[in-house]
Amino acid sequence: MTPRQRAALFGRLQAANPYPTTELVYHSPFELLVAVILSAQATDVSVNKATAGLFRVANTPAAILA
């Protein structure tokens, strides 16, 4: 897919749904990334339960590493 094709695709997606939402609970792009990765293996409800505790103590790459 060329850059122009990608831009056109994202433009169509944005026009169709300008304010997409998710059931995942997050407060930063990093938290959303972690939640999306986990949601590939579980339901959004169970991901929210797991990340509620996780993000209290480790909501950045550095905090997870520590």
PDBQT receptor file of N, H, CA, C and O in Angstrom, charges set to zero:
ATOM      1  N   MET A   1       0.845  -1.163   0.000  1.00  0.00    +0.000 N 
ATOM      2  CA  MET A   1       0.000   0.000   0.000  1.00  0.00    +0.000 C 
ATOM      3  C   MET A   1       0.902   1.240   0.000  1.00  0.00    +0.000 C 
ATOM      4  O   MET A   1       1.837   1.344   0.794  1.00  0.00    +0.000 OA
ATOM      5  N   THR A   2       0.611   2.139  -0.872  1.00  0.00    +0.000 N 
ATOM      6  H   THR A   2      -0.148   2.055  -1.517  1.00  0.00    +0.000 HD
ATOM      7  CA  THR A   2       1.418   3.357  -0.986  1.00  0.00    +0.000 C 
ATOM      8  C   THR A   2       0.994   4.361   0.097  1.00  0.00    +0.000 C 
ATOM      9  O   THR A   2      -0.081   4.232   0.683  1.00  0.00    +0.000 OA
ATOM     10  N   PRO A   3       1.843   5.352   0.352  1.00  0.00    +0.000 N 
ATOM     11  CA  PRO A   3       1.444   6.396   1.313  1.00  0.00    +0.000 C 
ATOM     12  C   PRO A   3       0.133   7.080   0.917  1.00  0.00    +0.000 C 
ATOM     13  O   PRO A   3      -0.688   7.395   1.778  1.00  0.00    +0.000 OA
ATOM     14  N   ARG A   4      -0.057   7.304  -0.354  1.00  0.00    +0.000 N 
ATOM     15  H   ARG A   4       0.610   7.049  -1.053  1.00  0.00    +0.000 HD
ATOM     16  CA  ARG A   4      -1.289   7.952  -0.822  1.00  0.00    +0.000 C 
ATOM     17  C   ARG A   4      -2.505   7.054  -0.557  1.00  0.00    +0.000 C 
ATOM     18  O   ARG A   4      -3.555   7.540  -0.138  1.00  0.00    +0.000 OA
ATOM     19  N   GLN A   5      -2.364   5.758  -0.799  1.00  0.00    +0.000 N 
ATOM     20  H   GLN A   5      -1.511   5.363  -1.139  1.00  0.00    +0.000 HD
ATOM     21  CA  GLN A   5      -3.463   4.830  -0.534  1.00  0.00    +0.000 C 
ATOM     22  C   GLN A   5      -3.779   4.759   0.959  1.00  0.00    +0.000 C 
ATOM     23  O   GLN A   5      -4.946   4.712   1.350  1.00  0.00    +0.000 OA
ATOM     24  N   ARG A   6      -2.733   4.753   1.793  1.00  0.00    +0.000 N 
ATOM     25  H   ARG A   6      -1.786   4.792   1.476  1.00  0.00    +0.000 HD
ATOM     26  CA  ARG A   6      -2.949   4.740   3.251  1.00  0.00    +0.000 C 
ATOM     27  C   ARG A   6      -3.696   5.997   3.689  1.00  0.00    +0.000 C 
ATOM     28  O   ARG A   6      -4.636   5.925   4.481  1.00  0.00    +0.000 OA
ATOM     29  N   ALA A   7      -3.272   7.145   3.171  1.00  0.00    +0.000 N 
ATOM     30  H   ALA A   7      -2.508   7.204   2.528  1.00  0.00    +0.000 HD
ATOM     31  CA  ALA A   7      -3.930   8.403   3.531  1.00  0.00    +0.000 C 
ATOM     32  C   ALA A   7      -5.397   8.382   3.100  1.00  0.00    +0.000 C 
ATOM     33  O   ALA A   7      -6.265   8.845   3.840  1.00  0.00    +0.000 OA
ATOM     34  N   ALA A   8      -5.674   7.856   1.926  1.00  0.00    +0.000 N 
ATOM     35  H   ALA A   8      -4.969   7.480   1.326  1.00  0.00    +0.000 HD
ATOM     36  CA  ALA A   8      -7.054   7.780   1.443  1.00  0.00    +0.000 C 
ATOM     37  C   ALA A   8      -7.877   6.847   2.333  1.00  0.00    +0.000 C 
ATOM     38  O   ALA A   8      -9.024   7.154   2.655  1.00  0.00    +0.000 OA
ATOM     39  N   LEU A   9      -7.304   5.723   2.728  1.00  0.00    +0.000 N 
ATOM     40  H   LEU A   9      -6.372   5.474   2.467  1.00  0.00    +0.000 HD
ATOM     41  CA  LEU A   9      -8.006   4.776   3.598  1.00  0.00    +0.000 C 
ATOM     42  C   LEU A   9      -8.335   5.422   4.936  1.00  0.00    +0.000 C 
ATOM     43  O   LEU A   9      -9.471   5.345   5.405  1.00  0.00    +0.000 OA
ATOM     44  N   PHE A  10      -7.340   6.060   5.552  1.00  0.00    +0.000 N 
ATOM     45  H   PHE A  10      -6.418   6.122   5.171  1.00  0.00    +0.000 HD
ATOM     46  CA  PHE A  10      -7.584   6.713   6.841  1.00  0.00    +0.000 C 
ATOM     47  C   PHE A  10      -8.582   7.852   6.696  1.00  0.00    +0.000 C 
ATOM     48  O   PHE A  10      -9.366   8.105   7.611  1.00  0.00    +0.000 OA
ATOM     49  N   GLY A  11      -8.565   8.538   5.567  1.00  0.00    +0.000 N 
ATOM     50  H   GLY A  11      -7.928   8.332   4.824  1.00  0.00    +0.000 HD
ATOM     51  CA  GLY A  11      -9.548   9.592   5.317  1.00  0.00    +0.000 C 
ATOM     52  C   GLY A  11     -10.958   9.038   5.255  1.00  0.00    +0.000 C 
ATOM     53  O   GLY A  11     -11.882   9.630   5.813  1.00  0.00    +0.000 OA
ATOM     54  N   ARG A  12     -11.136   7.903   4.580  1.00  0.00    +0.000 N 
ATOM     55  H   ARG A  12     -10.386   7.422   4.126  1.00  0.00    +0.000 HD
ATOM     56  CA  ARG A  12     -12.460   7.271   4.517  1.00  0.00    +0.000 C 
ATOM     57  C   ARG A  12     -12.917   6.784   5.887  1.00  0.00    +0.000 C 
ATOM     58  O   ARG A  12     -14.083   6.934   6.250  1.00  0.00    +0.000 OA
ATOM     59  N   LEU A  13     -11.989   6.200   6.647  1.00  0.00    +0.000 N 
ATOM     60  H   LEU A  13     -11.041   6.079   6.352  1.00  0.00    +0.000 HD
ATOM     61  CA  LEU A  13     -12.338   5.737   7.994  1.00  0.00    +0.000 C 
ATOM     62  C   LEU A  13     -12.748   6.912   8.881  1.00  0.00    +0.000 C 
ATOM     63  O   LEU A  13     -13.720   6.818   9.630  1.00  0.00    +0.000 OA
ATOM     64  N   GLN A  14     -12.008   8.016   8.796  1.00  0.00    +0.000 N 
ATOM     65  H   GLN A  14     -11.219   8.093   8.187  1.00  0.00    +0.000 HD
ATOM     66  CA  GLN A  14     -12.329   9.180   9.613  1.00  0.00    +0.000 C 
ATOM     67  C   GLN A  14     -13.676   9.776   9.207  1.00  0.00    +0.000 C 
ATOM     68  O   GLN A  14     -14.441  10.216  10.066  1.00  0.00    +0.000 OA
ATOM     69  N   ALA A  15     -13.970   9.793   7.921  1.00  0.00    +0.000 N 
ATOM     70  H   ALA A  15     -13.349   9.436   7.223  1.00  0.00    +0.000 HD
ATOM     71  CA  ALA A  15     -15.254  10.327   7.462  1.00  0.00    +0.000 C 
ATOM     72  C   ALA A  15     -16.409   9.441   7.926  1.00  0.00    +0.000 C 
ATOM     73  O   ALA A  15     -17.481   9.939   8.271  1.00  0.00    +0.000 OA
ATOM     74  N   ALA A  16     -16.186   8.129   7.933  1.00  0.00    +0.000 N 
ATOM     75  H   ALA A  16     -15.315   7.725   7.652  1.00  0.00    +0.000 HD
ATOM     76  CA  ALA A  16     -17.236   7.201   8.342  1.00  0.00    +0.000 C 
ATOM     77  C   ALA A  16     -17.465   7.208   9.850  1.00  0.00    +0.000 C 
ATOM     78  O   ALA A  16     -18.588   6.998  10.308  1.00  0.00    +0.000 OA
ATOM     79  N   ASN A  17     -16.402   7.450  10.626  1.00  0.00    +0.000 N 
ATOM     80  H   ASN A  17     -15.489   7.621  10.253  1.00  0.00    +0.000 HD
ATOM     81  CA  ASN A  17     -16.508   7.419  12.083  1.00  0.00    +0.000 C 
ATOM     82  C   ASN A  17     -15.521   8.437  12.660  1.00  0.00    +0.000 C 
ATOM     83  O   ASN A  17     -14.424   8.069  13.078  1.00  0.00    +0.000 OA
ATOM     84  N   PRO A  18     -15.911   9.720  12.683  1.00  0.00    +0.000 N 
ATOM     85  CA  PRO A  18     -14.959  10.755  13.085  1.00  0.00    +0.000 C 
ATOM     86  C   PRO A  18     -14.548  10.709  14.558  1.00  0.00    +0.000 C 
ATOM     87  O   PRO A  18     -13.497  11.241  14.915  1.00  0.00    +0.000 OA
ATOM     88  N   TYR A  19     -15.346  10.091  15.410  1.00  0.00    +0.000 N 
ATOM     89  H   TYR A  19     -16.200   9.659  15.120  1.00  0.00    +0.000 HD
ATOM     90  CA  TYR A  19     -15.032  10.015  16.840  1.00  0.00    +0.000 C 
ATOM     91  C   TYR A  19     -15.128   8.570  17.320  1.00  0.00    +0.000 C 
ATOM     92  O   TYR A  19     -16.054   8.219  18.051  1.00  0.00    +0.000 OA
ATOM     93  N   PRO A  20     -14.181   7.735  16.913  1.00  0.00    +0.000 N 
ATOM     94  CA  PRO A  20     -14.256   6.327  17.317  1.00  0.00    +0.000 C 
ATOM     95  C   PRO A  20     -14.071   6.184  18.830  1.00  0.00    +0.000 C 
ATOM     96  O   PRO A  20     -13.368   6.970  19.465  1.00  0.00    +0.000 OA
ATOM     97  N   THR A  21     -14.710   5.178  19.377  1.00  0.00    +0.000 N 
ATOM     98  H   THR A  21     -15.282   4.539  18.861  1.00  0.00    +0.000 HD
ATOM     99  CA  THR A  21     -14.596   4.916  20.810  1.00  0.00    +0.000 C 
ATOM    100  C   THR A  21     -14.214   3.465  21.034  1.00  0.00    +0.000 C 
ATOM    101  O   THR A  21     -14.255   2.643  20.119  1.00  0.00    +0.000 OA
ATOM    102  N   THR A  22     -13.846   3.170  22.257  1.00  0.00    +0.000 N 
ATOM    103  H   THR A  22     -13.812   3.838  23.001  1.00  0.00    +0.000 HD
ATOM    104  CA  THR A  22     -13.504   1.816  22.642  1.00  0.00    +0.000 C 
ATOM    105  C   THR A  22     -13.994   1.587  24.057  1.00  0.00    +0.000 C 
ATOM    106  O   THR A  22     -14.181   2.540  24.813  1.00  0.00    +0.000 OA
ATOM    107  N   GLU A  23     -14.199   0.348  24.417  1.00  0.00    +0.000 N 
ATOM    108  H   GLU A  23     -14.047  -0.427  23.803  1.00  0.00    +0.000 HD
ATOM    109  CA  GLU A  23     -14.563   0.017  25.793  1.00  0.00    +0.000 C 
ATOM    110  C   GLU A  23     -13.330  -0.058  26.680  1.00  0.00    +0.000 C 
ATOM    111  O   GLU A  23     -13.452  -0.130  27.903  1.00  0.00    +0.000 OA
ATOM    112  N   LEU A  24     -12.147  -0.043  26.081  1.00  0.00    +0.000 N 
ATOM    113  H   LEU A  24     -12.048   0.016  25.088  1.00  0.00    +0.000 HD
ATOM    114  CA  LEU A  24     -10.917  -0.107  26.861  1.00  0.00    +0.000 C 
ATOM    115  C   LEU A  24     -10.742   1.182  27.662  1.00  0.00    +0.000 C 
ATOM    116  O   LEU A  24     -11.026   2.274  27.171  1.00  0.00    +0.000 OA
ATOM    117  N   VAL A  25     -10.274   1.042  28.893  1.00  0.00    +0.000 N 
ATOM    118  H   VAL A  25     -10.043   0.154  29.293  1.00  0.00    +0.000 HD
ATOM    119  CA  VAL A  25     -10.030   2.191  29.754  1.00  0.00    +0.000 C 
ATOM    120  C   VAL A  25      -8.538   2.530  29.696  1.00  0.00    +0.000 C 
ATOM    121  O   VAL A  25      -7.693   1.673  29.955  1.00  0.00    +0.000 OA
ATOM    122  N   TYR A  26      -8.216   3.786  29.356  1.00  0.00    +0.000 N 
ATOM    123  H   TYR A  26      -8.902   4.482  29.146  1.00  0.00    +0.000 HD
ATOM    124  CA  TYR A  26      -6.820   4.210  29.252  1.00  0.00    +0.000 C 
ATOM    125  C   TYR A  26      -6.737   5.716  29.464  1.00  0.00    +0.000 C 
ATOM    126  O   TYR A  26      -7.728   6.431  29.318  1.00  0.00    +0.000 OA
ATOM    127  N   HIS A  27      -5.540   6.188  29.811  1.00  0.00    +0.000 N 
ATOM    128  H   HIS A  27      -4.735   5.607  29.930  1.00  0.00    +0.000 HD
ATOM    129  CA  HIS A  27      -5.333   7.615  30.039  1.00  0.00    +0.000 C 
ATOM    130  C   HIS A  27      -4.161   8.179  29.252  1.00  0.00    +0.000 C 
ATOM    131  O   HIS A  27      -3.862   9.368  29.363  1.00  0.00    +0.000 OA
ATOM    132  N   SER A  28      -3.501   7.360  28.467  1.00  0.00    +0.000 N 
ATOM    133  H   SER A  28      -3.745   6.394  28.377  1.00  0.00    +0.000 HD
ATOM    134  CA  SER A  28      -2.385   7.835  27.653  1.00  0.00    +0.000 C 
ATOM    135  C   SER A  28      -2.262   6.933  26.433  1.00  0.00    +0.000 C 
ATOM    136  O   SER A  28      -2.791   5.822  26.432  1.00  0.00    +0.000 OA
ATOM    137  N   PRO A  29      -1.576   7.392  25.404  1.00  0.00    +0.000 N 
ATOM    138  CA  PRO A  29      -1.366   6.531  24.237  1.00  0.00    +0.000 C 
ATOM    139  C   PRO A  29      -0.653   5.223  24.598  1.00  0.00    +0.000 C 
ATOM    140  O   PRO A  29      -0.955   4.175  24.026  1.00  0.00    +0.000 OA
ATOM    141  N   PHE A  30       0.287   5.280  25.542  1.00  0.00    +0.000 N 
ATOM    142  H   PHE A  30       0.532   6.131  26.006  1.00  0.00    +0.000 HD
ATOM    143  CA  PHE A  30       0.985   4.057  25.948  1.00  0.00    +0.000 C 
ATOM    144  C   PHE A  30       0.024   3.073  26.597  1.00  0.00    +0.000 C 
ATOM    145  O   PHE A  30       0.062   1.882  26.289  1.00  0.00    +0.000 OA
ATOM    146  N   GLU A  31      -0.837   3.548  27.490  1.00  0.00    +0.000 N 
ATOM    147  H   GLU A  31      -0.868   4.516  27.741  1.00  0.00    +0.000 HD
ATOM    148  CA  GLU A  31      -1.811   2.665  28.127  1.00  0.00    +0.000 C 
ATOM    149  C   GLU A  31      -2.747   2.055  27.077  1.00  0.00    +0.000 C 
ATOM    150  O   GLU A  31      -3.085   0.874  27.164  1.00  0.00    +0.000 OA
ATOM    151  N   LEU A  32      -3.164   2.844  26.096  1.00  0.00    +0.000 N 
ATOM    152  H   LEU A  32      -2.889   3.803  26.026  1.00  0.00    +0.000 HD
ATOM    153  CA  LEU A  32      -4.021   2.313  25.024  1.00  0.00    +0.000 C 
ATOM    154  C   LEU A  32      -3.290   1.225  24.249  1.00  0.00    +0.000 C 
ATOM    155  O   LEU A  32      -3.874   0.187  23.939  1.00  0.00    +0.000 OA
ATOM    156  N   LEU A  33      -2.032   1.450  23.937  1.00  0.00    +0.000 N 
ATOM    157  H   LEU A  33      -1.557   2.293  24.189  1.00  0.00    +0.000 HD
ATOM    158  CA  LEU A  33      -1.252   0.447  23.215  1.00  0.00    +0.000 C 
ATOM    159  C   LEU A  33      -1.207  -0.866  23.985  1.00  0.00    +0.000 C 
ATOM    160  O   LEU A  33      -1.451  -1.929  23.415  1.00  0.00    +0.000 OA
ATOM    161  N   VAL A  34      -0.898  -0.798  25.279  1.00  0.00    +0.000 N 
ATOM    162  H   VAL A  34      -0.700   0.066  25.743  1.00  0.00    +0.000 HD
ATOM    163  CA  VAL A  34      -0.836  -2.013  26.109  1.00  0.00    +0.000 C 
ATOM    164  C   VAL A  34      -2.207  -2.689  26.142  1.00  0.00    +0.000 C 
ATOM    165  O   VAL A  34      -2.299  -3.906  25.982  1.00  0.00    +0.000 OA
ATOM    166  N   ALA A  35      -3.258  -1.919  26.346  1.00  0.00    +0.000 N 
ATOM    167  H   ALA A  35      -3.182  -0.930  26.476  1.00  0.00    +0.000 HD
ATOM    168  CA  ALA A  35      -4.601  -2.486  26.417  1.00  0.00    +0.000 C 
ATOM    169  C   ALA A  35      -5.009  -3.150  25.103  1.00  0.00    +0.000 C 
ATOM    170  O   ALA A  35      -5.625  -4.216  25.114  1.00  0.00    +0.000 OA
ATOM    171  N   VAL A  36      -4.672  -2.534  23.980  1.00  0.00    +0.000 N 
ATOM    172  H   VAL A  36      -4.172  -1.668  23.970  1.00  0.00    +0.000 HD
ATOM    173  CA  VAL A  36      -5.013  -3.116  22.673  1.00  0.00    +0.000 C 
ATOM    174  C   VAL A  36      -4.253  -4.429  22.459  1.00  0.00    +0.000 C 
ATOM    175  O   VAL A  36      -4.819  -5.405  21.966  1.00  0.00    +0.000 OA
ATOM    176  N   ILE A  37      -2.991  -4.446  22.827  1.00  0.00    +0.000 N 
ATOM    177  H   ILE A  37      -2.531  -3.653  23.228  1.00  0.00    +0.000 HD
ATOM    178  CA  ILE A  37      -2.212  -5.684  22.691  1.00  0.00    +0.000 C 
ATOM    179  C   ILE A  37      -2.829  -6.782  23.543  1.00  0.00    +0.000 C 
ATOM    180  O   ILE A  37      -2.980  -7.913  23.081  1.00  0.00    +0.000 OA
ATOM    181  N   LEU A  38      -3.184  -6.465  24.773  1.00  0.00    +0.000 N 
ATOM    182  H   LEU A  38      -3.062  -5.546  25.148  1.00  0.00    +0.000 HD
ATOM    183  CA  LEU A  38      -3.806  -7.468  25.640  1.00  0.00    +0.000 C 
ATOM    184  C   LEU A  38      -5.176  -7.889  25.131  1.00  0.00    +0.000 C 
ATOM    185  O   LEU A  38      -5.563  -9.048  25.287  1.00  0.00    +0.000 OA
ATOM    186  N   SER A  39      -5.909  -6.973  24.531  1.00  0.00    +0.000 N 
ATOM    187  H   SER A  39      -5.595  -6.032  24.405  1.00  0.00    +0.000 HD
ATOM    188  CA  SER A  39      -7.259  -7.299  24.081  1.00  0.00    +0.000 C 
ATOM    189  C   SER A  39      -7.262  -8.268  22.906  1.00  0.00    +0.000 C 
ATOM    190  O   SER A  39      -8.300  -8.848  22.585  1.00  0.00    +0.000 OA
ATOM    191  N   ALA A  40      -6.128  -8.448  22.269  1.00  0.00    +0.000 N 
ATOM    192  H   ALA A  40      -5.285  -7.977  22.529  1.00  0.00    +0.000 HD
ATOM    193  CA  ALA A  40      -6.050  -9.441  21.189  1.00  0.00    +0.000 C 
ATOM    194  C   ALA A  40      -6.166 -10.851  21.752  1.00  0.00    +0.000 C 
ATOM    195  O   ALA A  40      -6.490 -11.788  21.022  1.00  0.00    +0.000 OA
ATOM    196  N   GLN A  41      -5.904 -11.005  23.045  1.00  0.00    +0.000 N 
ATOM    197  H   GLN A  41      -5.640 -10.245  23.638  1.00  0.00    +0.000 HD
ATOM    198  CA  GLN A  41      -5.930 -12.319  23.681  1.00  0.00    +0.000 C 
ATOM    199  C   GLN A  41      -7.062 -12.471  24.691  1.00  0.00    +0.000 C 
ATOM    200  O   GLN A  41      -7.245 -13.553  25.248  1.00  0.00    +0.000 OA
ATOM    201  N   ALA A  42      -7.819 -11.414  24.934  1.00  0.00    +0.000 N 
ATOM    202  H   ALA A  42      -7.671 -10.535  24.481  1.00  0.00    +0.000 HD
ATOM    203  CA  ALA A  42      -8.859 -11.461  25.962  1.00  0.00    +0.000 C 
ATOM    204  C   ALA A  42      -9.963 -10.473  25.613  1.00  0.00    +0.000 C 
ATOM    205  O   ALA A  42      -9.866  -9.741  24.628  1.00  0.00    +0.000 OA
ATOM    206  N   THR A  43     -11.007 -10.459  26.424  1.00  0.00    +0.000 N 
ATOM    207  H   THR A  43     -11.086 -11.054  27.224  1.00  0.00    +0.000 HD
ATOM    208  CA  THR A  43     -12.095  -9.510  26.198  1.00  0.00    +0.000 C 
ATOM    209  C   THR A  43     -11.720  -8.147  26.753  1.00  0.00    +0.000 C 
ATOM    210  O   THR A  43     -10.852  -8.041  27.619  1.00  0.00    +0.000 OA
ATOM    211  N   ASP A  44     -12.374  -7.105  26.255  1.00  0.00    +0.000 N 
ATOM    212  H   ASP A  44     -13.079  -7.192  25.551  1.00  0.00    +0.000 HD
ATOM    213  CA  ASP A  44     -12.122  -5.760  26.767  1.00  0.00    +0.000 C 
ATOM    214  C   ASP A  44     -12.428  -5.680  28.260  1.00  0.00    +0.000 C 
ATOM    215  O   ASP A  44     -11.718  -5.003  29.004  1.00  0.00    +0.000 OA
ATOM    216  N   VAL A  45     -13.469  -6.359  28.697  1.00  0.00    +0.000 N 
ATOM    217  H   VAL A  45     -14.045  -6.909  28.093  1.00  0.00    +0.000 HD
ATOM    218  CA  VAL A  45     -13.839  -6.342  30.116  1.00  0.00    +0.000 C 
ATOM    219  C   VAL A  45     -12.713  -6.917  30.970  1.00  0.00    +0.000 C 
ATOM    220  O   VAL A  45     -12.350  -6.334  31.992  1.00  0.00    +0.000 OA
ATOM    221  N   SER A  46     -12.159  -8.052  30.560  1.00  0.00    +0.000 N 
ATOM    222  H   SER A  46     -12.454  -8.526  29.729  1.00  0.00    +0.000 HD
ATOM    223  CA  SER A  46     -11.084  -8.651  31.359  1.00  0.00    +0.000 C 
ATOM    224  C   SER A  46      -9.793  -7.834  31.265  1.00  0.00    +0.000 C 
ATOM    225  O   SER A  46      -9.027  -7.786  32.227  1.00  0.00    +0.000 OA
ATOM    226  N   VAL A  47      -9.546  -7.201  30.137  1.00  0.00    +0.000 N 
ATOM    227  H   VAL A  47     -10.169  -7.240  29.355  1.00  0.00    +0.000 HD
ATOM    228  CA  VAL A  47      -8.369  -6.333  30.000  1.00  0.00    +0.000 C 
ATOM    229  C   VAL A  47      -8.499  -5.144  30.954  1.00  0.00    +0.000 C 
ATOM    230  O   VAL A  47      -7.532  -4.775  31.621  1.00  0.00    +0.000 OA
ATOM    231  N   ASN A  48      -9.686  -4.547  31.022  1.00  0.00    +0.000 N 
ATOM    232  H   ASN A  48     -10.472  -4.847  30.480  1.00  0.00    +0.000 HD
ATOM    233  CA  ASN A  48      -9.899  -3.417  31.928  1.00  0.00    +0.000 C 
ATOM    234  C   ASN A  48      -9.667  -3.830  33.380  1.00  0.00    +0.000 C 
ATOM    235  O   ASN A  48      -9.107  -3.063  34.163  1.00  0.00    +0.000 OA
ATOM    236  N   LYS A  49     -10.094  -5.034  33.741  1.00  0.00    +0.000 N 
ATOM    237  H   LYS A  49     -10.550  -5.657  33.105  1.00  0.00    +0.000 HD
ATOM    238  CA  LYS A  49      -9.863  -5.521  35.107  1.00  0.00    +0.000 C 
ATOM    239  C   LYS A  49      -8.367  -5.672  35.372  1.00  0.00    +0.000 C 
ATOM    240  O   LYS A  49      -7.887  -5.289  36.439  1.00  0.00    +0.000 OA
ATOM    241  N   ALA A  50      -7.631  -6.222  34.417  1.00  0.00    +0.000 N 
ATOM    242  H   ALA A  50      -8.021  -6.533  33.550  1.00  0.00    +0.000 HD
ATOM    243  CA  ALA A  50      -6.193  -6.453  34.601  1.00  0.00    +0.000 C 
ATOM    244  C   ALA A  50      -5.404  -5.149  34.601  1.00  0.00    +0.000 C 
ATOM    245  O   ALA A  50      -4.490  -4.976  35.407  1.00  0.00    +0.000 OA
ATOM    246  N   THR A  51      -5.750  -4.234  33.707  1.00  0.00    +0.000 N 
ATOM    247  H   THR A  51      -6.493  -4.374  33.053  1.00  0.00    +0.000 HD
ATOM    248  CA  THR A  51      -4.965  -3.012  33.592  1.00  0.00    +0.000 C 
ATOM    249  C   THR A  51      -5.292  -1.999  34.687  1.00  0.00    +0.000 C 
ATOM    250  O   THR A  51      -4.498  -1.090  34.928  1.00  0.00    +0.000 OA
ATOM    251  N   ALA A  52      -6.431  -2.131  35.353  1.00  0.00    +0.000 N 
ATOM    252  H   ALA A  52      -7.076  -2.870  35.157  1.00  0.00    +0.000 HD
ATOM    253  CA  ALA A  52      -6.754  -1.211  36.452  1.00  0.00    +0.000 C 
ATOM    254  C   ALA A  52      -5.656  -1.251  37.505  1.00  0.00    +0.000 C 
ATOM    255  O   ALA A  52      -5.188  -0.204  37.954  1.00  0.00    +0.000 OA
ATOM    256  N   GLY A  53      -5.249  -2.429  37.896  1.00  0.00    +0.000 N 
ATOM    257  H   GLY A  53      -5.629  -3.279  37.532  1.00  0.00    +0.000 HD
ATOM    258  CA  GLY A  53      -4.161  -2.557  38.862  1.00  0.00    +0.000 C 
ATOM    259  C   GLY A  53      -2.800  -2.294  38.261  1.00  0.00    +0.000 C 
ATOM    260  O   GLY A  53      -1.952  -1.661  38.889  1.00  0.00    +0.000 OA
ATOM    261  N   LEU A  54      -2.583  -2.773  37.055  1.00  0.00    +0.000 N 
ATOM    262  H   LEU A  54      -3.272  -3.288  36.545  1.00  0.00    +0.000 HD
ATOM    263  CA  LEU A  54      -1.294  -2.600  36.392  1.00  0.00    +0.000 C 
ATOM    264  C   LEU A  54      -0.953  -1.133  36.194  1.00  0.00    +0.000 C 
ATOM    265  O   LEU A  54       0.152  -0.700  36.522  1.00  0.00    +0.000 OA
ATOM    266  N   PHE A  55      -1.898  -0.363  35.657  1.00  0.00    +0.000 N 
ATOM    267  H   PHE A  55      -2.795  -0.715  35.391  1.00  0.00    +0.000 HD
ATOM    268  CA  PHE A  55      -1.613   1.027  35.335  1.00  0.00    +0.000 C 
ATOM    269  C   PHE A  55      -1.449   1.901  36.574  1.00  0.00    +0.000 C 
ATOM    270  O   PHE A  55      -0.875   2.986  36.478  1.00  0.00    +0.000 OA
ATOM    271  N   ARG A  56      -1.938   1.461  37.738  1.00  0.00    +0.000 N 
ATOM    272  H   ARG A  56      -2.404   0.579  37.816  1.00  0.00    +0.000 HD
ATOM    273  CA  ARG A  56      -1.701   2.218  38.974  1.00  0.00    +0.000 C 
ATOM    274  C   ARG A  56      -0.225   2.218  39.349  1.00  0.00    +0.000 C 
ATOM    275  O   ARG A  56       0.274   3.188  39.920  1.00  0.00    +0.000 OA
ATOM    276  N   VAL A  57       0.478   1.126  39.028  1.00  0.00    +0.000 N 
ATOM    277  H   VAL A  57       0.073   0.338  38.565  1.00  0.00    +0.000 HD
ATOM    278  CA  VAL A  57       1.886   1.023  39.425  1.00  0.00    +0.000 C 
ATOM    279  C   VAL A  57       2.859   1.076  38.246  1.00  0.00    +0.000 C 
ATOM    280  O   VAL A  57       4.047   1.339  38.434  1.00  0.00    +0.000 OA
ATOM    281  N   ALA A  58       2.363   0.829  37.041  1.00  0.00    +0.000 N 
ATOM    282  H   ALA A  58       1.399   0.615  36.888  1.00  0.00    +0.000 HD
ATOM    283  CA  ALA A  58       3.252   0.794  35.872  1.00  0.00    +0.000 C 
ATOM    284  C   ALA A  58       2.502   1.247  34.631  1.00  0.00    +0.000 C 
ATOM    285  O   ALA A  58       1.991   0.432  33.863  1.00  0.00    +0.000 OA
ATOM    286  N   ASN A  59       2.444   2.568  34.446  1.00  0.00    +0.000 N 
ATOM    287  H   ASN A  59       2.859   3.230  35.070  1.00  0.00    +0.000 HD
ATOM    288  CA  ASN A  59       1.706   3.083  33.280  1.00  0.00    +0.000 C 
ATOM    289  C   ASN A  59       2.607   3.768  32.261  1.00  0.00    +0.000 C 
ATOM    290  O   ASN A  59       2.133   4.502  31.394  1.00  0.00    +0.000 OA
ATOM    291  N   THR A  60       3.914   3.520  32.373  1.00  0.00    +0.000 N 
ATOM    292  H   THR A  60       4.299   2.924  33.077  1.00  0.00    +0.000 HD
ATOM    293  CA  THR A  60       4.864   4.032  31.386  1.00  0.00    +0.000 C 
ATOM    294  C   THR A  60       5.849   2.905  31.073  1.00  0.00    +0.000 C 
ATOM    295  O   THR A  60       5.978   1.961  31.852  1.00  0.00    +0.000 OA
ATOM    296  N   PRO A  61       6.535   2.999  29.954  1.00  0.00    +0.000 N 
ATOM    297  CA  PRO A  61       7.537   1.962  29.643  1.00  0.00    +0.000 C 
ATOM    298  C   PRO A  61       8.589   1.846  30.759  1.00  0.00    +0.000 C 
ATOM    299  O   PRO A  61       8.988   0.742  31.129  1.00  0.00    +0.000 OA
ATOM    300  N   ALA A  62       9.028   2.981  31.284  1.00  0.00    +0.000 N 
ATOM    301  H   ALA A  62       8.705   3.878  30.983  1.00  0.00    +0.000 HD
ATOM    302  CA  ALA A  62      10.058   2.942  32.343  1.00  0.00    +0.000 C 
ATOM    303  C   ALA A  62       9.529   2.276  33.599  1.00  0.00    +0.000 C 
ATOM    304  O   ALA A  62      10.250   1.517  34.245  1.00  0.00    +0.000 OA
ATOM    305  N   ALA A  63       8.276   2.549  33.958  1.00  0.00    +0.000 N 
ATOM    306  H   ALA A  63       7.690   3.166  33.434  1.00  0.00    +0.000 HD
ATOM    307  CA  ALA A  63       7.698   1.946  35.153  1.00  0.00    +0.000 C 
ATOM    308  C   ALA A  63       7.533   0.443  34.981  1.00  0.00    +0.000 C 
ATOM    309  O   ALA A  63       7.750  -0.315  35.927  1.00  0.00    +0.000 OA
ATOM    310  N   ILE A  64       7.156   0.005  33.795  1.00  0.00    +0.000 N 
ATOM    311  H   ILE A  64       6.980   0.620  33.026  1.00  0.00    +0.000 HD
ATOM    312  CA  ILE A  64       7.035  -1.437  33.555  1.00  0.00    +0.000 C 
ATOM    313  C   ILE A  64       8.405  -2.088  33.624  1.00  0.00    +0.000 C 
ATOM    314  O   ILE A  64       8.546  -3.169  34.196  1.00  0.00    +0.000 OA
ATOM    315  N   LEU A  65       9.403  -1.457  33.058  1.00  0.00    +0.000 N 
ATOM    316  H   LEU A  65       9.288  -0.579  32.593  1.00  0.00    +0.000 HD
ATOM    317  CA  LEU A  65      10.764  -2.004  33.104  1.00  0.00    +0.000 C 
ATOM    318  C   LEU A  65      11.272  -2.127  34.549  1.00  0.00    +0.000 C 
ATOM    319  O   LEU A  65      11.908  -3.114  34.916  1.00  0.00    +0.000 OA
ATOM    320  N   ALA A  66      10.977  -1.107  35.351  1.00  0.00    +0.000 N 
ATOM    321  H   ALA A  66      10.460  -0.305  35.052  1.00  0.00    +0.000 HD
ATOM    322  CA  ALA A  66      11.420  -1.125  36.748  1.00  0.00    +0.000 C 
ATOM    323  C   ALA A  66      10.698  -2.231  37.508  1.00  0.00    +0.000 C 
ATOM    324  O   ALA A  66      10.931  -2.413  38.703  1.00  0.00    +0.000 OA
TER     325      ALA A  66
